[in-house]
Amino acid sequence: MSSGITAFEERAELDATRPAWARYACLLEEPFAAAIGANLRVLEPTGIMVVEVGEGTTEVAITSLGSIVTIHSIRIYGYELCYAIFDYIRKTYKLVIGERTSEST
């Protein structure tokens, strides 16, 4: 779930789980879900900074003790980041790389 989601959108996402016969559904912030997916120790009393670069936004979050301490969302798209990497490598190393390479960098 994006941090900029409205209550209406949140309810719609939860309602979409009903056809899947889910007994329980909850929404997680995208950076928190990414931290769990990366096998980070989100339940420990240490701060973890997670940067989640998505197609529409980039979210930066600090997580600790199983919850998000603070989160900030900015409108920098994944495409813009790939282009910045592409441009940096072209200018620095005089090397032209493709979109797939800049995404995997």
C-alpha positions in Angstrom: 0.0 0.0 0.0 1.3 3.4 -0.9 1.5 6.0 1.9 -0.6 8.4 -0.1 -3.6 6.1 -0.3 -7.1 7.4 0.7 -9.4 5.7 3.1 -11.7 4.9 0.1 -8.9 3.3 -1.8 -7.8 1.3 1.3 -11.3 -0.1 1.7 -11.4 -1.0 -2.0 -8.2 -2.9 -1.7 -9.5 -4.8 1.3 -12.8 -5.6 -0.4 -10.8 -7.0 -3.3 -9.6 -9.8 -1.1 -13.1 -11.2 -0.5 -13.3 -13.2 -3.7 -10.0 -14.9 -2.7 -11.8 -16.4 0.4 -9.2 -14.8 2.7 -10.0 -15.2 6.3 -7.9 -12.1 7.3 -6.4 -9.3 5.2 -4.4 -6.3 6.2 -2.6 -3.7 4.2 1.1 -3.0 4.7 3.0 0.1 3.7 5.2 -0.7 0.6 8.5 -0.1 2.3 7.5 -2.3 5.3 6.5 -5.1 2.9 9.8 -4.7 1.0 11.7 -5.0 4.3 9.9 -8.2 5.2 10.5 -9.5 1.6 14.2 -8.7 1.9 14.3 -10.7 5.1 15.3 -7.7 7.3 14.7 -8.0 11.0 11.8 -5.6 11.3 10.8 -6.8 14.8 14.0 -5.9 16.5 14.6 -2.6 18.4 16.9 -1.2 15.8 16.1 1.3 13.1 16.1 0.2 9.5 15.9 2.6 6.6 14.1 1.3 3.6 13.9 3.0 0.2 11.3 1.6 -2.1 11.5 2.9 -5.7 8.2 2.3 -7.4 6.8 3.1 -10.8 5.0 6.2 -9.6 6.7 7.2 -6.3 9.7 6.6 -4.2 9.0 6.0 -0.5 11.6 6.3 2.3 10.7 4.8 5.6 12.3 4.1 9.0 11.0 0.9 10.6 11.6 -0.5 14.1 9.9 -2.9 16.5 7.5 -4.2 13.8 6.1 -0.8 12.7 6.9 2.2 10.6 8.4 5.1 12.7 8.3 7.6 9.9 7.6 7.5 6.1 7.9 10.0 3.3 6.8 9.7 -0.2 8.2 11.7 -3.1 7.3 11.8 -6.8 10.5 10.5 -8.3 9.7 7.7 -10.6 11.7 4.5 -11.2 12.1 5.6 -14.9 13.7 8.9 -13.8 16.2 6.9 -11.6 17.0 4.6 -14.4 17.6 7.5 -16.7 19.9 9.2 -14.1 22.0 6.0 -13.9 22.1 5.8 -17.7 23.2 9.4 -17.9 25.8 9.1 -15.2 27.5 6.1 -16.8 27.4 7.8 -20.2 29.0 11.0 -18.9 31.5 9.3 -16.5 32.6 6.3 -18.4 31.7 7.4 -22.0 29.7 4.2 -22.2 26.2 3.8 -23.5 24.1 1.2 -21.7 20.6 0.0 -22.3 17.5 0.3 -20.2 17.8 -3.2 -18.8 21.3 -2.6 -17.6 20.5 0.7 -16.0 17.6 -1.0 -14.1 19.8 -3.8 -12.9 22.6 -1.4 -11.7 
